[in-house]
Amino acid sequence: MEIAGGGWTHIQKRFDGSEDFNRPYRDYKFGFGNLKGEFWLGLENMHQFTGTTRNELFIEITDHNLIKYYSRYTNFGIGSEYEGYKLQTLSGYSGNTTGDCFEHHQGYKFSTFDLDRDTYEKNCASMARSGWWFNSCACTNLNGQFRNLPKRDIPAFGRMKWDRLSGYSARDITGALYGSRMLIRRCGLSSEFPESCKFLVGISKGNCCPISENINTNIPLPKNCKEAYENGYKNSGLYKILPRGHKKPVRVLCDMEIEGGGWTHIQKRFDGSEDFNRSYREYKFEFGNLKGEFWLGLENIYQLTGTETNELLIEITDHNLVNYYARYSVFRIGSEYDGYALKNTAGYWGNTTGDCMKYHEGQKFSTFDLDRDTWGEDSCAVLARGGWWYKNCYCVTLNGQLRNLPNADRKLRGMNWNKLEGNELKLEANNLLYGSRMLIRPKY
């Protein structure tokens, strides 16, 4: 129940090749295998789960190098037996698989070696030795044959695969997958399924946790999300606030549920859709999409924290989708004259195995075009590809490049929190962060 908020139901799982997935239609309809090992839950069960309610889908795959990839969809559903158990609904892709391969199969009925319903002149299921939603024939097939087993006479087409992986060749044995699992979770309101929508992404841009607009122009605007909460606005979503010193309102994303509510997001990342390797001007004035990934802007953050004491909550997710948090009882940054320096981070507690923000205290904010770190050899912002309060260079940077993306330069460092269990400042894949958000709240 730990992955991405918990509450997921497995519909498929493979990891050792112990179960034969070259099965007839009847087996795929009713399910087969062992829930303690490899299995297929059954098309009829999947339809009953997804046919009448909105569900999200999470796919996790492991390649021949034992590197994990994931694809997540905010909307997933399959049709009835009358409709051929077709892949009826699939949308809202995010992940690190270099592209959405499953979309190639949307709208297609489920085929097996004894029931051919694909669009190819031959039987894709027979060629692939498995049942799947074949088109002509497959961009991905998680039920295909294992190429890592002793018997390796399986053609490239017939293997378990996901075409859109970095460095993947459709006819190369090294493209074989060594494991997969497919999980579904019913979408619902955050009050009904609180853990689905609270951690990391907070209120996501997907259909499962839609962002609501909570803007009433007929009342005086609150100074921050906490004041809005105290005025009776208890729904997380978008608000207009008027911080002290501001002449114009600022649109912000408020979390009214976590840790007592009233939190203002100042940063959020979860799918790599936004480029954080930005200029100083962009970091000063904000960028991104409040319904997706964004940076609220140094000037806005200063106006919110410069004149009153705020607390800070940081949530991060590592490459295994394990969630961590760091909370500070005091957080404040300086003005532009001060270089938007990280003035104070005090009162740490959390589960990150240590306080990483303390290392950066007193440092000015640096970007690739404005180097103000203490590293004499080069620019930390250039190295990490993102703006931050760099020193020499960093213990944490939540704005660095997401190195799990296909266009990431593995030679450079990136998004990181050093003090995680077993985490060292190296370039290996196990140091990757896959998401973060930063939230502040006044202490008055």
C-alpha beads as a LAMMPS data file, in Angstrom:
LAMMPS data file: protein, C-alpha beads

444 atoms
443 bonds

1 atom types
1 bond types

-500.0 500.0 xlo xhi
-500.0 500.0 ylo yhi
-500.0 500.0 zlo zhi

Masses

1 110.0

Atoms # bond

1 1 1 0.000 0.000 0.000
2 1 1 3.028 2.295 -0.229
3 1 1 3.346 3.123 -3.919
4 1 1 2.121 6.579 -4.959
5 1 1 -0.249 6.980 -2.027
6 1 1 -1.404 3.368 -1.722
7 1 1 -4.736 1.714 -2.491
8 1 1 -3.632 -0.051 -5.699
9 1 1 -4.964 -3.390 -6.995
10 1 1 -2.615 -5.608 -9.020
11 1 1 -4.114 -6.847 -12.288
12 1 1 -0.900 -8.386 -13.661
13 1 1 2.485 -9.326 -12.234
14 1 1 5.563 -11.015 -13.722
15 1 1 9.077 -11.326 -12.374
16 1 1 10.585 -14.794 -12.886
17 1 1 8.909 -16.513 -15.857
18 1 1 7.355 -19.224 -13.682
19 1 1 3.892 -18.766 -15.214
20 1 1 3.058 -19.493 -18.860
21 1 1 1.232 -16.490 -20.381
22 1 1 0.599 -18.183 -23.753
23 1 1 -2.976 -19.033 -22.726
24 1 1 -6.352 -19.474 -24.449
25 1 1 -9.071 -16.841 -24.353
26 1 1 -10.945 -18.557 -21.508
27 1 1 -7.917 -18.356 -19.210
28 1 1 -7.421 -14.670 -19.959
29 1 1 -11.099 -14.036 -19.333
30 1 1 -11.239 -15.644 -15.895
31 1 1 -7.630 -15.180 -14.772
32 1 1 -4.738 -17.514 -14.033
33 1 1 -1.567 -17.880 -11.987
34 1 1 -0.770 -17.463 -8.307
35 1 1 -1.327 -14.202 -6.433
36 1 1 1.832 -14.946 -4.453
37 1 1 3.789 -15.307 -7.692
38 1 1 2.992 -14.407 -11.300
39 1 1 -0.612 -13.920 -12.377
40 1 1 -3.256 -12.311 -14.596
41 1 1 -6.341 -11.143 -12.696
42 1 1 -8.783 -11.812 -15.528
43 1 1 -10.466 -9.603 -18.125
44 1 1 -13.900 -9.954 -16.575
45 1 1 -12.592 -8.858 -13.192
46 1 1 -10.819 -5.907 -14.807
47 1 1 -13.995 -4.861 -16.586
48 1 1 -15.957 -5.028 -13.338
49 1 1 -13.351 -2.810 -11.681
50 1 1 -13.018 -0.255 -14.487
51 1 1 -16.150 -0.466 -16.624
52 1 1 -18.392 1.845 -14.606
53 1 1 -15.989 3.950 -12.497
54 1 1 -12.972 6.041 -13.398
55 1 1 -9.670 4.372 -12.572
56 1 1 -6.017 5.251 -12.929
57 1 1 -3.388 2.779 -14.109
58 1 1 0.197 2.354 -12.944
59 1 1 2.636 0.217 -14.961
60 1 1 6.082 -0.663 -13.645
61 1 1 8.590 -2.526 -15.820
62 1 1 12.157 -3.741 -15.308
63 1 1 14.615 -3.967 -18.197
64 1 1 17.555 -6.327 -18.782
65 1 1 19.819 -4.084 -16.677
66 1 1 17.316 -4.282 -13.801
67 1 1 16.499 -0.592 -14.242
68 1 1 12.905 0.246 -13.373
69 1 1 10.637 2.375 -15.543
70 1 1 7.073 3.438 -14.973
71 1 1 4.059 4.732 -16.873
72 1 1 1.058 6.228 -15.163
73 1 1 -2.352 7.018 -16.650
74 1 1 -5.004 9.130 -14.974
75 1 1 -7.825 7.343 -16.798
76 1 1 -8.017 3.625 -17.651
77 1 1 -10.919 1.352 -18.494
78 1 1 -11.708 -1.751 -20.526
79 1 1 -15.000 -2.695 -22.152
80 1 1 -17.300 -5.652 -21.570
81 1 1 -17.011 -9.106 -23.125
82 1 1 -19.602 -8.014 -25.692
83 1 1 -17.165 -5.256 -26.695
84 1 1 -14.261 -7.698 -26.856
85 1 1 -12.765 -6.445 -23.575
86 1 1 -11.266 -3.660 -25.662
87 1 1 -8.890 -1.090 -24.222
88 1 1 -11.647 1.470 -24.110
89 1 1 -10.178 4.352 -22.137
90 1 1 -6.557 5.422 -21.756
91 1 1 -5.372 8.987 -21.127
92 1 1 -3.237 11.229 -18.945
93 1 1 0.155 9.583 -19.465
94 1 1 3.168 10.491 -17.350
95 1 1 6.325 8.504 -16.699
96 1 1 9.939 7.846 -17.668
97 1 1 9.502 5.324 -20.486
98 1 1 10.588 7.797 -23.212
99 1 1 7.038 7.870 -24.491
100 1 1 3.583 6.391 -24.211
101 1 1 3.583 2.953 -25.849
102 1 1 0.229 1.821 -24.515
103 1 1 -1.658 4.451 -26.552
104 1 1 -0.845 2.387 -29.667
105 1 1 -3.304 -0.221 -28.367
106 1 1 -6.217 2.004 -27.359
107 1 1 -9.545 1.000 -28.867
108 1 1 -8.437 -2.545 -29.748
109 1 1 -10.035 -5.769 -28.580
110 1 1 -8.175 -8.397 -26.597
111 1 1 -6.708 -11.207 -28.703
112 1 1 -5.336 -14.649 -27.884
113 1 1 -3.903 -17.437 -30.036
114 1 1 -7.394 -19.010 -30.287
115 1 1 -9.317 -15.734 -30.777
116 1 1 -7.659 -13.384 -33.272
117 1 1 -9.119 -9.861 -33.225
118 1 1 -6.126 -7.733 -34.228
119 1 1 -5.749 -5.774 -37.490
120 1 1 -2.686 -7.640 -38.763
121 1 1 -2.828 -10.117 -41.648
122 1 1 -1.458 -12.798 -39.323
123 1 1 -2.280 -13.664 -35.717
124 1 1 -0.294 -11.327 -33.441
125 1 1 -1.130 -13.383 -30.345
126 1 1 0.286 -16.550 -31.917
127 1 1 3.413 -14.717 -33.016
128 1 1 3.851 -13.055 -29.612
129 1 1 2.841 -16.198 -27.703
130 1 1 0.511 -14.298 -25.405
131 1 1 -2.794 -12.491 -25.092
132 1 1 -2.892 -8.694 -25.397
133 1 1 -4.719 -5.727 -26.901
134 1 1 -2.914 -6.178 -30.216
135 1 1 -3.153 -3.625 -32.987
136 1 1 -0.772 -4.403 -35.823
137 1 1 0.851 -5.770 -33.744
138 1 1 2.402 -4.279 -30.561
139 1 1 4.344 -1.309 -29.264
140 1 1 4.205 -2.924 -25.857
141 1 1 3.292 -6.421 -24.748
142 1 1 3.723 -7.171 -21.064
143 1 1 2.388 -10.699 -21.472
144 1 1 5.002 -11.754 -24.050
145 1 1 7.702 -14.388 -23.574
146 1 1 10.641 -13.989 -21.208
147 1 1 13.931 -13.677 -23.098
148 1 1 16.008 -14.027 -19.929
149 1 1 15.052 -17.690 -19.460
150 1 1 17.398 -20.515 -20.555
151 1 1 15.424 -21.196 -23.740
152 1 1 16.215 -18.191 -25.944
153 1 1 14.724 -19.244 -29.283
154 1 1 11.976 -16.657 -28.973
155 1 1 11.826 -14.133 -31.829
156 1 1 12.179 -10.463 -30.935
157 1 1 8.543 -9.882 -31.808
158 1 1 7.379 -12.482 -29.305
159 1 1 9.135 -11.218 -26.244
160 1 1 7.848 -9.205 -23.343
161 1 1 8.582 -5.622 -24.357
162 1 1 8.012 -1.880 -24.201
163 1 1 9.408 -0.291 -27.347
164 1 1 9.868 3.247 -26.060
165 1 1 12.708 2.852 -23.626
166 1 1 15.913 4.850 -23.915
167 1 1 18.376 2.980 -26.115
168 1 1 15.837 0.303 -26.963
169 1 1 16.107 -1.587 -30.230
170 1 1 13.034 -3.584 -31.236
171 1 1 15.196 -6.399 -32.612
172 1 1 17.895 -6.374 -29.961
173 1 1 17.937 -9.033 -27.246
174 1 1 19.046 -6.390 -24.735
175 1 1 15.605 -4.833 -25.096
176 1 1 13.981 -7.720 -23.235
177 1 1 11.996 -6.933 -20.115
178 1 1 12.685 -8.902 -16.964
179 1 1 9.517 -8.041 -15.104
180 1 1 6.319 -6.031 -15.002
181 1 1 3.309 -5.249 -12.933
182 1 1 0.075 -3.449 -13.728
183 1 1 -1.968 -1.814 -10.978
184 1 1 -5.259 0.083 -10.937
185 1 1 -6.849 2.420 -8.427
186 1 1 -10.281 3.950 -8.411
187 1 1 -10.308 7.715 -8.778
188 1 1 -12.260 9.732 -6.295
189 1 1 -12.420 12.910 -4.275
190 1 1 -9.460 13.488 -2.009
191 1 1 -11.815 13.435 0.979
192 1 1 -12.922 9.939 -0.011
193 1 1 -9.470 8.649 -0.918
194 1 1 -7.179 11.065 0.930
195 1 1 -3.858 9.327 0.344
196 1 1 -4.451 9.157 -3.410
197 1 1 -4.243 12.895 -3.832
198 1 1 -2.257 14.280 -0.918
199 1 1 1.335 13.151 -1.069
200 1 1 3.922 14.572 -3.464
201 1 1 1.754 15.646 -6.375
202 1 1 -0.732 17.113 -3.975
203 1 1 -3.602 18.072 -6.228
204 1 1 -2.476 16.687 -9.568
205 1 1 -3.227 17.870 -13.081
206 1 1 -4.906 14.548 -13.843
207 1 1 -8.559 13.562 -13.799
208 1 1 -8.302 11.675 -10.512
209 1 1 -7.468 14.716 -8.418
210 1 1 -8.699 17.744 -10.365
211 1 1 -7.692 21.218 -9.252
212 1 1 -10.616 23.407 -8.293
213 1 1 -10.834 27.174 -8.737
214 1 1 -11.614 28.836 -5.411
215 1 1 -11.490 32.488 -6.400
216 1 1 -14.142 34.926 -5.157
217 1 1 -13.466 38.467 -6.347
218 1 1 -16.279 39.917 -4.240
219 1 1 -14.403 39.566 -0.947
220 1 1 -11.099 40.995 0.309
221 1 1 -8.276 38.765 -0.841
222 1 1 -6.380 36.780 1.817
223 1 1 -2.654 37.390 2.304
224 1 1 -1.843 33.686 2.016
225 1 1 -3.398 30.229 1.974
226 1 1 -3.533 30.026 5.762
227 1 1 -5.667 33.149 5.957
228 1 1 -7.949 31.717 3.274
229 1 1 -8.252 28.538 5.329
230 1 1 -9.095 30.499 8.463
231 1 1 -11.742 32.386 6.486
232 1 1 -13.545 29.111 5.841
233 1 1 -12.076 27.991 2.518
234 1 1 -11.261 24.333 3.170
235 1 1 -10.943 22.996 -0.398
236 1 1 -7.477 22.522 -1.855
237 1 1 -7.033 24.233 -5.198
238 1 1 -6.249 27.542 -6.880
239 1 1 -6.728 30.803 -4.999
240 1 1 -5.923 34.462 -5.463
241 1 1 -3.977 36.028 -2.608
242 1 1 -2.547 39.484 -1.966
243 1 1 0.716 39.155 -0.005
244 1 1 2.002 42.059 2.056
245 1 1 3.790 44.539 -0.202
246 1 1 2.024 43.352 -3.364
247 1 1 -0.153 45.665 -5.412
248 1 1 -1.461 42.905 -7.673
249 1 1 -3.019 39.561 -6.667
250 1 1 -1.037 36.354 -7.087
251 1 1 -2.577 33.037 -8.143
252 1 1 -1.345 30.194 -5.943
253 1 1 -2.026 26.532 -5.299
254 1 1 -3.203 25.908 -1.735
255 1 1 -3.200 22.599 0.101
256 1 1 -5.987 22.774 2.675
257 1 1 -5.745 19.166 3.846
258 1 1 -2.197 18.167 4.733
259 1 1 -0.892 18.860 8.263
260 1 1 -3.762 21.122 9.277
261 1 1 -4.196 22.937 5.958
262 1 1 -3.327 26.471 4.877
263 1 1 -0.160 25.620 2.922
264 1 1 1.004 27.602 -0.125
265 1 1 2.916 25.694 -2.792
266 1 1 6.115 27.431 -3.906
267 1 1 7.413 24.542 -6.045
268 1 1 6.050 21.320 -7.504
269 1 1 7.552 18.662 -9.788
270 1 1 6.334 15.190 -10.635
271 1 1 6.529 14.315 -14.339
272 1 1 9.280 16.369 -16.002
273 1 1 6.844 18.348 -18.142
274 1 1 8.421 21.678 -17.164
275 1 1 12.027 22.709 -17.848
276 1 1 13.645 24.003 -14.640
277 1 1 16.928 25.000 -16.290
278 1 1 15.765 28.623 -16.458
279 1 1 17.283 32.084 -16.402
280 1 1 17.495 34.311 -13.343
281 1 1 14.632 36.475 -14.590
282 1 1 12.332 33.458 -14.868
283 1 1 13.213 32.247 -11.382
284 1 1 12.539 35.739 -10.080
285 1 1 9.070 36.103 -11.586
286 1 1 7.788 32.452 -11.637
287 1 1 7.216 29.920 -14.409
288 1 1 5.222 26.782 -15.160
289 1 1 1.597 25.790 -14.692
290 1 1 -0.140 25.709 -11.308
291 1 1 -2.045 22.643 -12.494
292 1 1 1.209 20.912 -13.386
293 1 1 4.827 21.689 -12.517
294 1 1 5.870 25.195 -11.460
295 1 1 8.090 27.572 -9.503
296 1 1 6.187 30.359 -7.738
297 1 1 8.948 32.947 -8.137
298 1 1 11.619 34.293 -5.796
299 1 1 9.964 37.683 -5.451
300 1 1 6.658 36.076 -4.483
301 1 1 8.419 33.774 -2.027
302 1 1 10.219 36.752 -0.493
303 1 1 6.964 38.703 -0.124
304 1 1 5.420 35.703 1.626
305 1 1 8.356 34.961 3.954
306 1 1 10.431 38.132 4.274
307 1 1 8.347 39.964 6.859
308 1 1 6.844 37.143 8.936
309 1 1 7.958 33.753 10.185
310 1 1 6.941 30.818 7.997
311 1 1 7.369 27.091 8.299
312 1 1 8.435 24.955 5.338
313 1 1 7.305 21.477 4.306
314 1 1 9.255 19.561 1.657
315 1 1 8.005 16.292 0.209
316 1 1 10.146 14.206 -2.142
317 1 1 9.797 10.871 -3.919
318 1 1 12.821 8.767 -4.848
319 1 1 13.402 6.432 -7.806
320 1 1 11.560 3.601 -6.014
321 1 1 8.561 5.911 -5.456
322 1 1 9.272 5.933 -1.718
323 1 1 8.048 9.129 -0.079
324 1 1 10.132 11.265 2.279
325 1 1 9.480 14.573 4.002
326 1 1 11.453 17.324 5.703
327 1 1 9.765 19.990 7.788
328 1 1 11.245 23.206 9.166
329 1 1 9.714 25.389 11.863
330 1 1 11.423 28.479 10.379
331 1 1 11.965 29.370 6.709
332 1 1 12.831 32.760 5.236
333 1 1 14.584 34.177 2.184
334 1 1 16.019 37.648 1.647
335 1 1 15.142 40.363 -0.853
336 1 1 16.555 40.768 -4.340
337 1 1 19.114 43.164 -2.850
338 1 1 20.252 40.244 -0.660
339 1 1 20.418 37.933 -3.662
340 1 1 17.249 36.162 -2.482
341 1 1 19.546 34.423 -0.006
342 1 1 18.289 31.492 2.037
343 1 1 18.252 33.426 5.295
344 1 1 16.953 30.846 7.717
345 1 1 15.982 27.155 7.851
346 1 1 15.655 25.975 11.438
347 1 1 13.803 23.353 13.437
348 1 1 14.212 20.386 11.093
349 1 1 12.369 17.126 11.563
350 1 1 11.441 14.429 9.064
351 1 1 12.450 11.037 7.647
352 1 1 15.185 12.090 5.208
353 1 1 17.987 10.721 7.441
354 1 1 19.255 14.253 7.924
355 1 1 18.803 17.965 7.260
356 1 1 20.117 18.907 3.832
357 1 1 18.754 22.462 3.614
358 1 1 21.019 23.613 6.461
359 1 1 24.039 23.223 4.159
360 1 1 22.629 25.955 1.895
361 1 1 21.707 28.464 4.591
362 1 1 23.102 31.943 3.870
363 1 1 23.685 31.251 0.176
364 1 1 22.354 33.467 -2.601
365 1 1 20.211 32.041 -5.371
366 1 1 22.168 31.058 -8.496
367 1 1 21.142 30.257 -12.063
368 1 1 23.096 29.334 -15.179
369 1 1 23.282 33.025 -16.135
370 1 1 23.965 34.387 -12.637
371 1 1 26.585 32.375 -10.740
372 1 1 26.717 33.282 -7.046
373 1 1 27.852 29.992 -5.503
374 1 1 31.147 29.463 -3.669
375 1 1 32.537 26.864 -6.062
376 1 1 35.511 28.443 -7.783
377 1 1 35.935 25.937 -10.608
378 1 1 32.579 26.153 -12.364
379 1 1 28.875 26.924 -11.956
380 1 1 26.782 24.627 -9.778
381 1 1 23.627 25.747 -11.591
382 1 1 25.147 24.682 -14.912
383 1 1 26.238 21.365 -13.412
384 1 1 22.803 20.575 -11.967
385 1 1 20.778 22.299 -14.712
386 1 1 18.527 24.237 -12.404
387 1 1 18.486 27.300 -10.145
388 1 1 19.041 26.886 -6.387
389 1 1 20.773 28.250 -3.286
390 1 1 24.052 26.582 -4.228
391 1 1 27.116 26.513 -2.042
392 1 1 29.933 24.193 -3.160
393 1 1 27.818 22.680 -4.716
394 1 1 24.816 21.174 -2.933
395 1 1 23.407 18.710 -0.477
396 1 1 19.976 19.102 -2.040
397 1 1 18.659 20.653 -5.232
398 1 1 14.996 20.152 -6.023
399 1 1 15.219 22.181 -9.232
400 1 1 17.974 20.140 -10.899
401 1 1 17.374 18.076 -14.008
402 1 1 15.211 14.991 -13.714
403 1 1 17.763 12.387 -14.765
404 1 1 15.157 9.665 -15.283
405 1 1 13.913 11.437 -18.430
406 1 1 15.083 10.290 -21.880
407 1 1 16.821 13.569 -22.753
408 1 1 18.690 13.823 -19.447
409 1 1 22.471 14.072 -19.547
410 1 1 23.704 11.300 -17.219
411 1 1 27.130 12.949 -17.042
412 1 1 25.657 15.858 -15.124
413 1 1 24.110 15.834 -11.693
414 1 1 20.518 16.750 -11.063
415 1 1 17.540 16.697 -8.725
416 1 1 18.818 15.230 -5.471
417 1 1 18.531 15.003 -1.695
418 1 1 21.803 13.641 -0.355
419 1 1 20.661 12.540 3.067
420 1 1 18.366 9.682 2.148
421 1 1 19.010 6.181 3.414
422 1 1 21.840 4.725 1.335
423 1 1 22.021 7.840 -0.842
424 1 1 25.460 9.189 -1.760
425 1 1 26.409 12.009 -4.083
426 1 1 27.185 9.853 -7.093
427 1 1 25.778 9.578 -10.578
428 1 1 24.141 6.155 -10.245
429 1 1 20.439 5.768 -10.983
430 1 1 19.616 5.010 -7.347
431 1 1 20.217 8.658 -6.407
432 1 1 17.426 9.992 -8.601
433 1 1 14.454 11.896 -7.270
434 1 1 11.259 11.546 -9.269
435 1 1 9.289 14.373 -7.711
436 1 1 9.056 17.086 -5.083
437 1 1 6.962 19.868 -3.710
438 1 1 7.751 22.742 -1.358
439 1 1 5.042 24.397 0.756
440 1 1 5.095 27.281 3.230
441 1 1 2.715 28.464 5.941
442 1 1 2.845 31.435 8.362
443 1 1 3.382 30.547 12.020
444 1 1 1.141 33.217 13.524

Bonds

1 1 1 2
2 1 2 3
3 1 3 4
4 1 4 5
5 1 5 6
6 1 6 7
7 1 7 8
8 1 8 9
9 1 9 10
10 1 10 11
11 1 11 12
12 1 12 13
13 1 13 14
14 1 14 15
15 1 15 16
16 1 16 17
17 1 17 18
18 1 18 19
19 1 19 20
20 1 20 21
21 1 21 22
22 1 22 23
23 1 23 24
24 1 24 25
25 1 25 26
26 1 26 27
27 1 27 28
28 1 28 29
29 1 29 30
30 1 30 31
31 1 31 32
32 1 32 33
33 1 33 34
34 1 34 35
35 1 35 36
36 1 36 37
37 1 37 38
38 1 38 39
39 1 39 40
40 1 40 41
41 1 41 42
42 1 42 43
43 1 43 44
44 1 44 45
45 1 45 46
46 1 46 47
47 1 47 48
48 1 48 49
49 1 49 50
50 1 50 51
51 1 51 52
52 1 52 53
53 1 53 54
54 1 54 55
55 1 55 56
56 1 56 57
57 1 57 58
58 1 58 59
59 1 59 60
60 1 60 61
61 1 61 62
62 1 62 63
63 1 63 64
64 1 64 65
65 1 65 66
66 1 66 67
67 1 67 68
68 1 68 69
69 1 69 70
70 1 70 71
71 1 71 72
72 1 72 73
73 1 73 74
74 1 74 75
75 1 75 76
76 1 76 77
77 1 77 78
78 1 78 79
79 1 79 80
80 1 80 81
81 1 81 82
82 1 82 83
83 1 83 84
84 1 84 85
85 1 85 86
86 1 86 87
87 1 87 88
88 1 88 89
89 1 89 90
90 1 90 91
91 1 91 92
92 1 92 93
93 1 93 94
94 1 94 95
95 1 95 96
96 1 96 97
97 1 97 98
98 1 98 99
99 1 99 100
100 1 100 101
101 1 101 102
102 1 102 103
103 1 103 104
104 1 104 105
105 1 105 106
106 1 106 107
107 1 107 108
108 1 108 109
109 1 109 110
110 1 110 111
111 1 111 112
112 1 112 113
113 1 113 114
114 1 114 115
115 1 115 116
116 1 116 117
117 1 117 118
118 1 118 119
119 1 119 120
120 1 120 121
121 1 121 122
122 1 122 123
123 1 123 124
124 1 124 125
125 1 125 126
126 1 126 127
127 1 127 128
128 1 128 129
129 1 129 130
130 1 130 131
131 1 131 132
132 1 132 133
133 1 133 134
134 1 134 135
135 1 135 136
136 1 136 137
137 1 137 138
138 1 138 139
139 1 139 140
140 1 140 141
141 1 141 142
142 1 142 143
143 1 143 144
144 1 144 145
145 1 145 146
146 1 146 147
147 1 147 148
148 1 148 149
149 1 149 150
150 1 150 151
151 1 151 152
152 1 152 153
153 1 153 154
154 1 154 155
155 1 155 156
156 1 156 157
157 1 157 158
158 1 158 159
159 1 159 160
160 1 160 161
161 1 161 162
162 1 162 163
163 1 163 164
164 1 164 165
165 1 165 166
166 1 166 167
167 1 167 168
168 1 168 169
169 1 169 170
170 1 170 171
171 1 171 172
172 1 172 173
173 1 173 174
174 1 174 175
175 1 175 176
176 1 176 177
177 1 177 178
178 1 178 179
179 1 179 180
180 1 180 181
181 1 181 182
182 1 182 183
183 1 183 184
184 1 184 185
185 1 185 186
186 1 186 187
187 1 187 188
188 1 188 189
189 1 189 190
190 1 190 191
191 1 191 192
192 1 192 193
193 1 193 194
194 1 194 195
195 1 195 196
196 1 196 197
197 1 197 198
198 1 198 199
199 1 199 200
200 1 200 201
201 1 201 202
202 1 202 203
203 1 203 204
204 1 204 205
205 1 205 206
206 1 206 207
207 1 207 208
208 1 208 209
209 1 209 210
210 1 210 211
211 1 211 212
212 1 212 213
213 1 213 214
214 1 214 215
215 1 215 216
216 1 216 217
217 1 217 218
218 1 218 219
219 1 219 220
220 1 220 221
221 1 221 222
222 1 222 223
223 1 223 224
224 1 224 225
225 1 225 226
226 1 226 227
227 1 227 228
228 1 228 229
229 1 229 230
230 1 230 231
231 1 231 232
232 1 232 233
233 1 233 234
234 1 234 235
235 1 235 236
236 1 236 237
237 1 237 238
238 1 238 239
239 1 239 240
240 1 240 241
241 1 241 242
242 1 242 243
243 1 243 244
244 1 244 245
245 1 245 246
246 1 246 247
247 1 247 248
248 1 248 249
249 1 249 250
250 1 250 251
251 1 251 252
252 1 252 253
253 1 253 254
254 1 254 255
255 1 255 256
256 1 256 257
257 1 257 258
258 1 258 259
259 1 259 260
260 1 260 261
261 1 261 262
262 1 262 263
263 1 263 264
264 1 264 265
265 1 265 266
266 1 266 267
267 1 267 268
268 1 268 269
269 1 269 270
270 1 270 271
271 1 271 272
272 1 272 273
273 1 273 274
274 1 274 275
275 1 275 276
276 1 276 277
277 1 277 278
278 1 278 279
279 1 279 280
280 1 280 281
281 1 281 282
282 1 282 283
283 1 283 284
284 1 284 285
285 1 285 286
286 1 286 287
287 1 287 288
288 1 288 289
289 1 289 290
290 1 290 291
291 1 291 292
292 1 292 293
293 1 293 294
294 1 294 295
295 1 295 296
296 1 296 297
297 1 297 298
298 1 298 299
299 1 299 300
300 1 300 301
301 1 301 302
302 1 302 303
303 1 303 304
304 1 304 305
305 1 305 306
306 1 306 307
307 1 307 308
308 1 308 309
309 1 309 310
310 1 310 311
311 1 311 312
312 1 312 313
313 1 313 314
314 1 314 315
315 1 315 316
316 1 316 317
317 1 317 318
318 1 318 319
319 1 319 320
320 1 320 321
321 1 321 322
322 1 322 323
323 1 323 324
324 1 324 325
325 1 325 326
326 1 326 327
327 1 327 328
328 1 328 329
329 1 329 330
330 1 330 331
331 1 331 332
332 1 332 333
333 1 333 334
334 1 334 335
335 1 335 336
336 1 336 337
337 1 337 338
338 1 338 339
339 1 339 340
340 1 340 341
341 1 341 342
342 1 342 343
343 1 343 344
344 1 344 345
345 1 345 346
346 1 346 347
347 1 347 348
348 1 348 349
349 1 349 350
350 1 350 351
351 1 351 352
352 1 352 353
353 1 353 354
354 1 354 355
355 1 355 356
356 1 356 357
357 1 357 358
358 1 358 359
359 1 359 360
360 1 360 361
361 1 361 362
362 1 362 363
363 1 363 364
364 1 364 365
365 1 365 366
366 1 366 367
367 1 367 368
368 1 368 369
369 1 369 370
370 1 370 371
371 1 371 372
372 1 372 373
373 1 373 374
374 1 374 375
375 1 375 376
376 1 376 377
377 1 377 378
378 1 378 379
379 1 379 380
380 1 380 381
381 1 381 382
382 1 382 383
383 1 383 384
384 1 384 385
385 1 385 386
386 1 386 387
387 1 387 388
388 1 388 389
389 1 389 390
390 1 390 391
391 1 391 392
392 1 392 393
393 1 393 394
394 1 394 395
395 1 395 396
396 1 396 397
397 1 397 398
398 1 398 399
399 1 399 400
400 1 400 401
401 1 401 402
402 1 402 403
403 1 403 404
404 1 404 405
405 1 405 406
406 1 406 407
407 1 407 408
408 1 408 409
409 1 409 410
410 1 410 411
411 1 411 412
412 1 412 413
413 1 413 414
414 1 414 415
415 1 415 416
416 1 416 417
417 1 417 418
418 1 418 419
419 1 419 420
420 1 420 421
421 1 421 422
422 1 422 423
423 1 423 424
424 1 424 425
425 1 425 426
426 1 426 427
427 1 427 428
428 1 428 429
429 1 429 430
430 1 430 431
431 1 431 432
432 1 432 433
433 1 433 434
434 1 434 435
435 1 435 436
436 1 436 437
437 1 437 438
438 1 438 439
439 1 439 440
440 1 440 441
441 1 441 442
442 1 442 443
443 1 443 444
